[in-house]
Amino acid sequence: MLAPLLLLIALLLSGTAVFLALGVTATVQLVADGHALGGIAQALVDRLNSATLTAVPFFVTAATFMQRGGMAAALVGAAQAWVGSLRGGLALVVVMAAALFASVSGSSTATALALGTILLPAMAARGYPVRFNCGVIGASATLGILLPPSLALIIFGLVATVPIPKLFLAGLIPALLQAILFAVWIRLSVRQMPMVAADPPTPLPERIRVTLRALPALAVPTIALGGIYSGVVTLSEASALAAATAIVICWSNGSARGLVTIEWIGDAIKSATTILIVVGFAVLLGHWIILSGVPERLVGILREADVSALQFLLMMNIVMFILGMFLDVISTILITLPMVLPLLGPLGIDPVHYAIVVIVNMELAALTPPVGLNIFVMVSVSRQSMVEVVRGLLPFIVLLLILLAIVTLVPELSLWLPGHL
């Protein structure tokens, strides 16, 4: 196992694309074990021949149209109408709007970009410190990784063959806890900000009007997730419905017509194709790992060392935190999961619980330098230095570490909803 691991690390450090690093490592090992190239290609095709995998391009299409079609502004307006009059209300709006937009986009970076563009100027006008603004928006956007239809959860479910609707449910309570932790910190922080101004209370008719304007945006996750959990449609069918609904909404409000629609669909296809190629080679590497007998040897080593499930999770938290500093979310999941997955059963770790532990780690990865994607988004949108943005994010990184400890130590937070629904 050491030689292929060193090969993978060497390829990644040399700047090789993740999909190539995974593909070369898997192919070299399979050829060395006597497998023909034709058989390797067939194994790759067989593992990509999944109806569930079709959900990825459709959800990416829905996210693309909702991100560019003005839905973020509608969701922010609705959140601001209800909580904007509280002291620190606009910062609370960020958390609420991030949760709403994440349930549409499924992407952390898309959420950070959309909300940063809209809310950074508004928060600056009301006296919020720029560093604080970058921290609130960048950290709240990580809810896009945890809330359905999270692309990271879909990728985990595909590789681990875990029902994706279960993973979607598993992320809801940890996401609620994360939002509460952020809201409490915001309320404590704004007491030290005397210059912060609150919005005047919004009249009830206006609240109703802006809420109704935001309803089309909420139709996308409602139709998709409602269809899945009612049993009316499968995951792949629900993703297609979500994409069709997003396109219809953007056509009806005039934000996407003719060539613009084709351009956005093209961008979505490019993004989805990138994800699918990486997934395919990661699954191929997992195929070799299982054939090699490495998992059985690792299980034996862990049993001899008397490693408990909790100790294993703590070790993986450290590994993923370090990897998350240098790799993006999807790459970190796809590099570690094929190696770890066969060990979960013998250690008595539920894959659904492990998935949420991984996803909270990936939230941290989006915020930790030097390669945290949300850091770069906030630097670009706010025009602040990376040092200032990271300083603003530090309190929220601590809060996410607290959330990670709770999720790791209390599996019921992740398993209660999937077990009861």
RATA-V499307 format. One record per residue. N is the residue number from 1. RES is the residue in one small letter. PHI is phi in radians with two decimals (NA if undefined). OMEGA is omega as a letter, one per 40 degrees, with the letter a starting at -180 (none if undefined). D_LAST is the distance of its C-alpha to the last C-alpha in Angstrom with 2 decimals. Layout:
n->N res->RES phi->PHI omega->OMEGA d_last->D_LAST
n->N res->RES phi->PHI omega->OMEGA d_last->D_LAST
This chain:
n->1 res->m phi->NA omega->a d_last->39.67
n->2 res->l phi->-1.16 omega->a d_last->41.94
n->3 res->a phi->-1.08 omega->i d_last->43.91
n->4 res->p phi->-1.12 omega->i d_last->41.06
n->5 res->l phi->-1.14 omega->i d_last->39.48
n->6 res->l phi->-1.13 omega->i d_last->42.87
n->7 res->l phi->-1.09 omega->i d_last->43.28
n->8 res->l phi->-1.08 omega->a d_last->39.95
n->9 res->i phi->-1.12 omega->a d_last->40.86
n->10 res->a phi->-1.09 omega->i d_last->44.38
n->11 res->l phi->-1.12 omega->i d_last->43.25
n->12 res->l phi->-1.15 omega->a d_last->40.88
n->13 res->l phi->-1.17 omega->i d_last->43.64
n->14 res->s phi->-1.37 omega->i d_last->46.10
n->15 res->g phi->1.60 omega->i d_last->44.12
n->16 res->t phi->-1.14 omega->i d_last->42.88
n->17 res->a phi->-1.00 omega->a d_last->39.88
n->18 res->v phi->-1.03 omega->a d_last->36.61
n->19 res->f phi->-1.12 omega->i d_last->36.08
n->20 res->l phi->-1.21 omega->i d_last->39.66
n->21 res->a phi->-1.08 omega->i d_last->39.37
n->22 res->l phi->-1.14 omega->a d_last->36.33
n->23 res->g phi->-1.14 omega->i d_last->37.95
n->24 res->v phi->-1.12 omega->a d_last->41.35
n->25 res->t phi->-1.06 omega->a d_last->40.05
n->26 res->a phi->-1.11 omega->a d_last->37.98
n->27 res->t phi->-1.14 omega->i d_last->40.85
n->28 res->v phi->-1.03 omega->a d_last->43.55
n->29 res->q phi->-1.22 omega->i d_last->41.75
n->30 res->l phi->-1.17 omega->i d_last->40.96
n->31 res->v phi->-1.13 omega->i d_last->44.59
n->32 res->a phi->-1.08 omega->i d_last->45.88
n->33 res->d phi->-1.50 omega->i d_last->43.97
n->34 res->g phi->1.69 omega->i d_last->45.77
n->35 res->h phi->-1.49 omega->i d_last->43.29
n->36 res->a phi->-1.34 omega->a d_last->44.94
n->37 res->l phi->-1.06 omega->i d_last->44.10
n->38 res->g phi->-1.09 omega->i d_last->43.27
n->39 res->g phi->-1.17 omega->i d_last->40.72
n->40 res->i phi->-1.12 omega->i d_last->39.17
n->41 res->a phi->-1.08 omega->i d_last->38.92
n->42 res->q phi->-1.14 omega->i d_last->37.33
n->43 res->a phi->-1.09 omega->i d_last->34.73
n->44 res->l phi->-1.12 omega->a d_last->33.91
n->45 res->v phi->-1.12 omega->a d_last->33.64
n->46 res->d phi->-1.06 omega->a d_last->31.49
n->47 res->r phi->-1.36 omega->i d_last->28.91
n->48 res->l phi->-1.53 omega->a d_last->28.93
n->49 res->n phi->-1.43 omega->a d_last->28.57
n->50 res->s phi->-2.30 omega->i d_last->24.83
n->51 res->a phi->-1.13 omega->a d_last->23.14
n->52 res->t phi->-1.12 omega->a d_last->20.50
n->53 res->l phi->-1.11 omega->i d_last->23.49
n->54 res->t phi->-1.17 omega->i d_last->24.54
n->55 res->a phi->-1.16 omega->a d_last->21.75
n->56 res->v phi->-1.07 omega->a d_last->23.85
n->57 res->p phi->-1.09 omega->a d_last->26.95
n->58 res->f phi->-1.22 omega->i d_last->25.15
n->59 res->f phi->-1.15 omega->i d_last->23.08
n->60 res->v phi->-1.12 omega->i d_last->26.37
n->61 res->t phi->-1.08 omega->i d_last->28.19
n->62 res->a phi->-1.03 omega->a d_last->25.87
n->63 res->a phi->-1.11 omega->a d_last->26.29
n->64 res->t phi->-1.07 omega->a d_last->30.05
n->65 res->f phi->-1.21 omega->a d_last->30.55
n->66 res->m phi->-1.25 omega->i d_last->28.53
n->67 res->q phi->-1.18 omega->a d_last->30.35
n->68 res->r phi->-1.62 omega->a d_last->33.75
n->69 res->g phi->-1.64 omega->i d_last->33.32
n->70 res->g phi->1.49 omega->a d_last->33.60
n->71 res->m phi->-1.26 omega->i d_last->30.00
n->72 res->a phi->-1.07 omega->i d_last->30.09
n->73 res->a phi->-1.10 omega->i d_last->32.94
n->74 res->a phi->-1.15 omega->i d_last->31.13
n->75 res->l phi->-1.18 omega->i d_last->28.09
n->76 res->v phi->-1.09 omega->i d_last->30.57
n->77 res->g phi->-1.05 omega->i d_last->32.49
n->78 res->a phi->-1.15 omega->i d_last->29.57
n->79 res->a phi->-1.12 omega->a d_last->28.59
n->80 res->q phi->-1.18 omega->i d_last->32.26
n->81 res->a phi->-1.11 omega->a d_last->32.81
n->82 res->w phi->-1.63 omega->a d_last->30.35
n->83 res->v phi->-2.15 omega->a d_last->31.03
n->84 res->g phi->-1.16 omega->a d_last->34.26
n->85 res->s phi->-1.44 omega->i d_last->36.53
n->86 res->l phi->-1.29 omega->i d_last->35.32
n->87 res->r phi->-1.17 omega->a d_last->37.46
n->88 res->g phi->1.35 omega->a d_last->35.93
n->89 res->g phi->-1.09 omega->a d_last->33.90
n->90 res->l phi->-1.18 omega->i d_last->34.48
n->91 res->a phi->-1.20 omega->i d_last->33.10
n->92 res->l phi->-1.18 omega->i d_last->29.96
n->93 res->v phi->-1.03 omega->i d_last->29.92
n->94 res->v phi->-1.01 omega->a d_last->29.79
n->95 res->v phi->-1.11 omega->a d_last->26.55
n->96 res->m phi->-1.13 omega->a d_last->24.95
n->97 res->a phi->-1.15 omega->i d_last->26.41
n->98 res->a phi->-1.10 omega->i d_last->25.38
n->99 res->a phi->-1.11 omega->a d_last->21.69
n->100 res->l phi->-1.17 omega->a d_last->22.15
n->101 res->f phi->-1.25 omega->i d_last->24.27
n->102 res->a phi->-1.10 omega->i d_last->22.15
n->103 res->s phi->-1.24 omega->i d_last->19.28
n->104 res->v phi->-1.75 omega->a d_last->22.03
n->105 res->s phi->-1.57 omega->a d_last->24.00
n->106 res->g phi->1.19 omega->a d_last->21.76
n->107 res->s phi->-2.31 omega->i d_last->25.02
n->108 res->s phi->-1.25 omega->a d_last->26.50
n->109 res->t phi->-1.17 omega->i d_last->30.11
n->110 res->a phi->-1.10 omega->i d_last->29.70
n->111 res->t phi->-1.14 omega->i d_last->28.23
n->112 res->a phi->-1.07 omega->a d_last->31.11
n->113 res->l phi->-1.16 omega->a d_last->33.69
n->114 res->a phi->-1.15 omega->a d_last->32.61
n->115 res->l phi->-1.29 omega->i d_last->32.26
n->116 res->g phi->-1.09 omega->i d_last->35.31
n->117 res->t phi->-1.08 omega->a d_last->37.47
n->118 res->i phi->-1.47 omega->a d_last->36.58
n->119 res->l phi->-1.69 omega->i d_last->36.20
n->120 res->l phi->-1.02 omega->i d_last->38.74
n->121 res->p phi->-1.10 omega->a d_last->41.73
n->122 res->a phi->-1.15 omega->a d_last->40.22
n->123 res->m phi->-1.22 omega->i d_last->39.51
n->124 res->a phi->-1.09 omega->a d_last->43.01
n->125 res->a phi->-1.15 omega->a d_last->44.58
n->126 res->r phi->-1.72 omega->i d_last->43.06
n->127 res->g phi->1.62 omega->i d_last->44.42
n->128 res->y phi->-1.27 omega->i d_last->41.51
n->129 res->p phi->-1.10 omega->a d_last->42.88
n->130 res->v phi->-1.07 omega->a d_last->42.34
n->131 res->r phi->-1.04 omega->i d_last->41.09
n->132 res->f phi->-1.10 omega->a d_last->38.41
n->133 res->n phi->-1.05 omega->a d_last->37.41
n->134 res->c phi->-1.10 omega->i d_last->37.00
n->135 res->g phi->-1.14 omega->a d_last->34.90
n->136 res->v phi->-1.08 omega->a d_last->32.51
n->137 res->i phi->-1.21 omega->a d_last->32.04
n->138 res->g phi->-1.08 omega->a d_last->31.94
n->139 res->a phi->-1.32 omega->a d_last->29.44
n->140 res->s phi->-1.11 omega->i d_last->27.11
n->141 res->a phi->-1.11 omega->a d_last->27.03
n->142 res->t phi->-1.16 omega->i d_last->25.28
n->143 res->l phi->-1.01 omega->i d_last->22.01
n->144 res->g phi->-1.13 omega->i d_last->22.29
n->145 res->i phi->-1.46 omega->a d_last->21.61
n->146 res->l phi->-1.73 omega->a d_last->18.41
n->147 res->l phi->-1.53 omega->i d_last->16.74
n->148 res->p phi->-1.19 omega->e d_last->15.51
n->149 res->p phi->-1.63 omega->a d_last->17.29
n->150 res->s phi->-1.06 omega->i d_last->19.04
n->151 res->l phi->-1.12 omega->i d_last->21.59
n->152 res->a phi->-1.13 omega->i d_last->21.68
n->153 res->l phi->-1.18 omega->i d_last->18.02
n->154 res->i phi->-1.11 omega->i d_last->18.76
n->155 res->i phi->-1.08 omega->i d_last->21.90
n->156 res->f phi->-1.04 omega->a d_last->20.30
n->157 res->g phi->-1.09 omega->i d_last->17.78
n->158 res->l phi->-1.13 omega->a d_last->20.78
n->159 res->v phi->-1.27 omega->a d_last->23.04
n->160 res->a phi->-1.55 omega->a d_last->20.71
n->161 res->t phi->0.88 omega->i d_last->19.08
n->162 res->v phi->-1.82 omega->i d_last->15.56
n->163 res->p phi->-0.96 omega->a d_last->12.91
n->164 res->i phi->-1.14 omega->i d_last->13.38
n->165 res->p phi->-0.98 omega->i d_last->10.11
n->166 res->k phi->-1.12 omega->i d_last->8.72
n->167 res->l phi->-1.13 omega->i d_last->11.87
n->168 res->f phi->-1.03 omega->i d_last->11.54
n->169 res->l phi->-1.16 omega->a d_last->8.47
n->170 res->a phi->-1.09 omega->a d_last->10.48
n->171 res->g phi->-1.44 omega->a d_last->13.45
n->172 res->l phi->-1.20 omega->a d_last->12.51
n->173 res->i phi->-1.19 omega->i d_last->13.37
n->174 res->p phi->-1.03 omega->i d_last->16.41
n->175 res->a phi->-1.14 omega->i d_last->17.51
n->176 res->l phi->-1.09 omega->i d_last->17.52
n->177 res->l phi->-1.10 omega->i d_last->19.48
n->178 res->q phi->-1.08 omega->i d_last->21.81
n->179 res->a phi->-1.08 omega->i d_last->22.53
n->180 res->i phi->-1.16 omega->i d_last->23.35
n->181 res->l phi->-1.03 omega->i d_last->25.65
n->182 res->f phi->-1.13 omega->a d_last->27.40
n->183 res->a phi->-1.13 omega->i d_last->27.86
n->184 res->v phi->-1.10 omega->i d_last->29.36
n->185 res->w phi->-1.10 omega->i d_last->31.70
n->186 res->i phi->-1.08 omega->a d_last->32.76
n->187 res->r phi->-1.09 omega->i d_last->33.63
n->188 res->l phi->-1.25 omega->a d_last->35.67
n->189 res->s phi->-1.22 omega->a d_last->37.36
n->190 res->v phi->-1.20 omega->i d_last->38.57
n->191 res->r phi->-1.14 omega->i d_last->40.57
n->192 res->q phi->-1.64 omega->a d_last->42.87
n->193 res->m phi->-2.12 omega->a d_last->43.34
n->194 res->p phi->-1.14 omega->a d_last->45.90
n->195 res->m phi->-1.48 omega->a d_last->46.42
n->196 res->v phi->-1.26 omega->i d_last->42.90
n->197 res->a phi->-1.89 omega->i d_last->42.94
n->198 res->a phi->-1.69 omega->i d_last->40.18
n->199 res->d phi->-1.32 omega->i d_last->39.90
n->200 res->p phi->-1.15 omega->i d_last->41.12
n->201 res->p phi->-0.99 omega->i d_last->38.51
n->202 res->t phi->-1.53 omega->i d_last->37.30
n->203 res->p phi->-1.02 omega->a d_last->38.09
n->204 res->l phi->-1.02 omega->i d_last->35.25
n->205 res->p phi->-1.03 omega->i d_last->36.39
n->206 res->e phi->-1.22 omega->i d_last->36.40
n->207 res->r phi->-1.05 omega->a d_last->32.91
n->208 res->i phi->-1.12 omega->a d_last->31.69
n->209 res->r phi->-1.13 omega->a d_last->33.76
n->210 res->v phi->-1.24 omega->i d_last->32.49
n->211 res->t phi->-1.16 omega->i d_last->28.86
n->212 res->l phi->-1.10 omega->i d_last->29.42
n->213 res->r phi->-1.17 omega->i d_last->31.10
n->214 res->a phi->-1.51 omega->a d_last->28.04
n->215 res->l phi->-1.04 omega->i d_last->25.68
n->216 res->p phi->-1.00 omega->i d_last->26.61
n->217 res->a phi->-1.13 omega->a d_last->25.50
n->218 res->l phi->-1.31 omega->i d_last->22.04
n->219 res->a phi->-1.14 omega->a d_last->21.91
n->220 res->v phi->-1.10 omega->i d_last->21.44
n->221 res->p phi->-1.16 omega->a d_last->18.04
n->222 res->t phi->-1.12 omega->i d_last->16.93
n->223 res->i phi->-1.15 omega->a d_last->17.97
n->224 res->a phi->-1.16 omega->a d_last->16.70
n->225 res->l phi->-1.26 omega->i d_last->13.18
n->226 res->g phi->-1.09 omega->i d_last->12.90
n->227 res->g phi->-1.13 omega->a d_last->14.22
n->228 res->i phi->-1.15 omega->a d_last->11.90
n->229 res->y phi->-1.39 omega->i d_last->8.52
n->230 res->s phi->-1.44 omega->a d_last->10.49
n->231 res->g phi->1.44 omega->a d_last->11.70
n->232 res->v phi->-1.30 omega->a d_last->15.21
n->233 res->v phi->-2.31 omega->i d_last->16.30
n->234 res->t phi->-1.44 omega->i d_last->16.00
n->235 res->l phi->-1.06 omega->a d_last->16.08
n->236 res->s phi->-1.13 omega->i d_last->19.89
n->237 res->e phi->-1.16 omega->i d_last->20.24
n->238 res->a phi->-1.14 omega->i d_last->18.17
n->239 res->s phi->-1.14 omega->i d_last->20.46
n->240 res->a phi->-1.13 omega->i d_last->23.46
n->241 res->l phi->-1.10 omega->i d_last->22.44
n->242 res->a phi->-1.08 omega->i d_last->22.08
n->243 res->a phi->-1.10 omega->a d_last->25.53
n->244 res->a phi->-1.10 omega->i d_last->27.12
n->245 res->t phi->-1.10 omega->i d_last->25.88
n->246 res->a phi->-1.09 omega->i d_last->27.26
n->247 res->i phi->-1.14 omega->i d_last->30.54
n->248 res->v phi->-1.09 omega->i d_last->30.95
n->249 res->i phi->-1.09 omega->a d_last->30.40
n->250 res->c phi->-1.18 omega->i d_last->32.94
n->251 res->w phi->-1.20 omega->a d_last->35.35
n->252 res->s phi->-1.22 omega->i d_last->35.12
n->253 res->n phi->-1.62 omega->i d_last->35.93
n->254 res->g phi->1.41 omega->a d_last->38.69
n->255 res->s phi->-1.43 omega->a d_last->37.54
n->256 res->a phi->-2.44 omega->i d_last->37.42
n->257 res->r phi->-2.44 omega->i d_last->39.96
n->258 res->g phi->0.93 omega->a d_last->41.91
n->259 res->l phi->-1.14 omega->i d_last->42.70
n->260 res->v phi->-1.10 omega->i d_last->40.30
n->261 res->t phi->-1.06 omega->i d_last->37.36
n->262 res->i phi->-1.09 omega->i d_last->38.77
n->263 res->e phi->-1.09 omega->a d_last->39.31
n->264 res->w phi->-1.15 omega->i d_last->35.76
n->265 res->i phi->-1.11 omega->i d_last->34.37
n->266 res->g phi->-1.06 omega->i d_last->36.84
n->267 res->d phi->-1.12 omega->i d_last->35.69
n->268 res->a phi->-1.12 omega->i d_last->32.04
n->269 res->i phi->-1.11 omega->i d_last->33.13
n->270 res->k phi->-1.09 omega->i d_last->35.15
n->271 res->s phi->-1.12 omega->a d_last->32.32
n->272 res->a phi->-1.15 omega->a d_last->29.88
n->273 res->t phi->-1.09 omega->i d_last->32.64
n->274 res->t phi->-1.01 omega->a d_last->33.28
n->275 res->i phi->-1.12 omega->a d_last->29.68
n->276 res->l phi->-1.15 omega->i d_last->29.62
n->277 res->i phi->-1.10 omega->i d_last->32.97
n->278 res->v phi->-1.12 omega->i d_last->31.90
n->279 res->v phi->-1.04 omega->a d_last->28.67
n->280 res->g phi->-1.01 omega->a d_last->30.85
n->281 res->f phi->-1.26 omega->i d_last->33.31
n->282 res->a phi->-1.15 omega->i d_last->30.75
n->283 res->v phi->-1.15 omega->i d_last->29.16
n->284 res->l phi->-1.11 omega->i d_last->32.75
n->285 res->l phi->-1.11 omega->i d_last->33.44
n->286 res->g phi->-1.08 omega->i d_last->30.38
n->287 res->h phi->-1.06 omega->i d_last->31.80
n->288 res->w phi->-1.14 omega->a d_last->35.09
n->289 res->i phi->-1.02 omega->i d_last->33.59
n->290 res->i phi->-1.17 omega->a d_last->31.93
n->291 res->l phi->-1.12 omega->a d_last->35.19
n->292 res->s phi->-1.28 omega->a d_last->37.32
n->293 res->g phi->1.41 omega->i d_last->35.98
n->294 res->v phi->-1.04 omega->a d_last->35.65
n->295 res->p phi->-0.98 omega->a d_last->32.14
n->296 res->e phi->-1.09 omega->i d_last->33.55
n->297 res->r phi->-1.15 omega->i d_last->36.49
n->298 res->l phi->-1.14 omega->i d_last->34.42
n->299 res->v phi->-1.06 omega->i d_last->32.25
n->300 res->g phi->-1.07 omega->i d_last->35.58
n->301 res->i phi->-1.10 omega->a d_last->36.88
n->302 res->l phi->-1.14 omega->i d_last->33.87
n->303 res->r phi->-1.19 omega->i d_last->34.14
n->304 res->e phi->-1.11 omega->i d_last->37.87
n->305 res->a phi->-1.44 omega->i d_last->37.36
n->306 res->d phi->0.99 omega->i d_last->34.77
n->307 res->v phi->-1.41 omega->i d_last->32.33
n->308 res->s phi->-1.49 omega->i d_last->29.14
n->309 res->a phi->-1.05 omega->a d_last->25.68
n->310 res->l phi->-1.16 omega->i d_last->26.22
n->311 res->q phi->-1.08 omega->i d_last->29.69
n->312 res->f phi->-1.11 omega->i d_last->28.50
n->313 res->l phi->-1.09 omega->i d_last->25.91
n->314 res->l phi->-1.13 omega->i d_last->28.73
n->315 res->m phi->-1.10 omega->a d_last->31.07
n->316 res->m phi->-1.18 omega->i d_last->28.73
n->317 res->n phi->-1.05 omega->i d_last->28.25
n->318 res->i phi->-1.15 omega->a d_last->32.04
n->319 res->v phi->-1.04 omega->a d_last->32.40
n->320 res->m phi->-1.22 omega->i d_last->29.91
n->321 res->f phi->-1.11 omega->i d_last->31.44
n->322 res->i phi->-1.20 omega->i d_last->34.85
n->323 res->l phi->-1.07 omega->a d_last->33.86
n->324 res->g phi->-1.13 omega->i d_last->32.11
n->325 res->m phi->-1.26 omega->a d_last->35.50
n->326 res->f phi->-2.11 omega->a d_last->37.01
n->327 res->l phi->-2.11 omega->i d_last->34.40
n->328 res->d phi->-1.32 omega->a d_last->31.95
n->329 res->v phi->-1.04 omega->a d_last->28.18
n->330 res->i phi->-1.08 omega->a d_last->27.67
n->331 res->s phi->-1.10 omega->a d_last->30.74
n->332 res->t phi->-1.07 omega->i d_last->29.73
n->333 res->i phi->-1.08 omega->a d_last->26.38
n->334 res->l phi->-1.30 omega->i d_last->28.14
n->335 res->i phi->-1.39 omega->a d_last->31.02
n->336 res->t phi->-1.51 omega->a d_last->29.20
n->337 res->l phi->-1.10 omega->a d_last->26.09
n->338 res->p phi->-1.01 omega->a d_last->28.05
n->339 res->m phi->-1.38 omega->a d_last->30.03
n->340 res->v phi->-1.56 omega->a d_last->27.30
n->341 res->l phi->-0.92 omega->a d_last->24.53
n->342 res->p phi->-1.15 omega->a d_last->26.39
n->343 res->l phi->-1.54 omega->a d_last->26.82
n->344 res->l phi->-1.14 omega->a d_last->23.23
n->345 res->g phi->-1.03 omega->i d_last->22.67
n->346 res->p phi->-1.04 omega->i d_last->26.00
n->347 res->l phi->-1.52 omega->i d_last->25.42
n->348 res->g phi->1.34 omega->i d_last->22.04
n->349 res->i phi->-1.73 omega->i d_last->20.26
n->350 res->d phi->-1.21 omega->i d_last->16.70
n->351 res->p phi->-1.02 omega->i d_last->17.13
n->352 res->v phi->-1.16 omega->i d_last->14.00
n->353 res->h phi->-1.10 omega->i d_last->15.65
n->354 res->y phi->-1.06 omega->i d_last->18.97
n->355 res->a phi->-1.03 omega->a d_last->17.90
n->356 res->i phi->-1.23 omega->i d_last->17.30
n->357 res->v phi->-1.04 omega->i d_last->20.57
n->358 res->v phi->-1.08 omega->a d_last->22.27
n->359 res->i phi->-1.15 omega->i d_last->21.13
n->360 res->v phi->-1.12 omega->i d_last->22.37
n->361 res->n phi->-1.05 omega->a d_last->25.54
n->362 res->m phi->-1.24 omega->i d_last->25.82
n->363 res->e phi->-1.08 omega->i d_last->25.67
n->364 res->l phi->-1.10 omega->a d_last->28.63
n->365 res->a phi->-1.06 omega->a d_last->30.27
n->366 res->a phi->-1.24 omega->a d_last->30.38
n->367 res->l phi->-2.01 omega->a d_last->32.37
n->368 res->t phi->-1.82 omega->i d_last->34.69
n->369 res->p phi->-1.24 omega->e d_last->38.14
n->370 res->p phi->-1.62 omega->a d_last->39.83
n->371 res->v phi->-2.12 omega->i d_last->37.35
n->372 res->g phi->-1.16 omega->a d_last->34.53
n->373 res->l phi->-1.11 omega->a d_last->33.97
n->374 res->n phi->-1.17 omega->i d_last->33.07
n->375 res->i phi->-1.10 omega->a d_last->36.39
n->376 res->f phi->-1.15 omega->i d_last->38.31
n->377 res->v phi->-1.09 omega->a d_last->36.59
n->378 res->m phi->-1.22 omega->i d_last->37.50
n->379 res->v phi->-1.08 omega->a d_last->41.01
n->380 res->s phi->-1.16 omega->a d_last->41.52
n->381 res->v phi->-1.31 omega->a d_last->40.29
n->382 res->s phi->-1.53 omega->a d_last->41.88
n->383 res->r phi->1.06 omega->i d_last->45.02
n->384 res->q phi->-1.73 omega->i d_last->44.88
n->385 res->s phi->-1.27 omega->i d_last->45.67
n->386 res->m phi->-1.07 omega->i d_last->43.02
n->387 res->v phi->-1.07 omega->i d_last->44.15
n->388 res->e phi->-1.11 omega->a d_last->43.49
n->389 res->v phi->-1.11 omega->a d_last->40.01
n->390 res->v phi->-1.12 omega->i d_last->39.08
n->391 res->r phi->-1.09 omega->i d_last->40.51
n->392 res->g phi->-1.19 omega->a d_last->38.32
n->393 res->l phi->-1.43 omega->a d_last->35.22
n->394 res->l phi->-0.94 omega->i d_last->36.09
n->395 res->p phi->-1.04 omega->a d_last->34.51
n->396 res->f phi->-1.33 omega->i d_last->31.19
n->397 res->i phi->-1.11 omega->i d_last->31.46
n->398 res->v phi->-1.08 omega->i d_last->31.87
n->399 res->l phi->-1.10 omega->i d_last->28.78
n->400 res->l phi->-1.22 omega->i d_last->26.75
n->401 res->l phi->-1.14 omega->i d_last->28.29
n->402 res->i phi->-1.10 omega->i d_last->27.12
n->403 res->l phi->-1.05 omega->i d_last->23.55
n->404 res->l phi->-1.06 omega->i d_last->23.91
n->405 res->a phi->-1.10 omega->a d_last->25.20
n->406 res->i phi->-1.15 omega->a d_last->22.34
n->407 res->v phi->-1.11 omega->i d_last->19.65
n->408 res->t phi->-1.18 omega->a d_last->21.76
n->409 res->l phi->-1.43 omega->a d_last->22.40
n->410 res->v phi->-2.13 omega->a d_last->19.00
n->411 res->p phi->-1.04 omega->a d_last->16.38
n->412 res->e phi->-1.06 omega->i d_last->13.77
n->413 res->l phi->-1.04 omega->a d_last->13.90
n->414 res->s phi->-1.58 omega->a d_last->12.52
n->415 res->l phi->-1.73 omega->a d_last->10.31
n->416 res->w phi->-1.13 omega->a d_last->8.63
n->417 res->l phi->-1.11 omega->i d_last->5.91
n->418 res->p phi->-1.03 omega->a d_last->5.43
n->419 res->g phi->-1.28 omega->a d_last->5.87
n->420 res->h phi->-1.71 omega->a d_last->3.81
n->421 res->l phi->-1.97 omega->none d_last->0.00
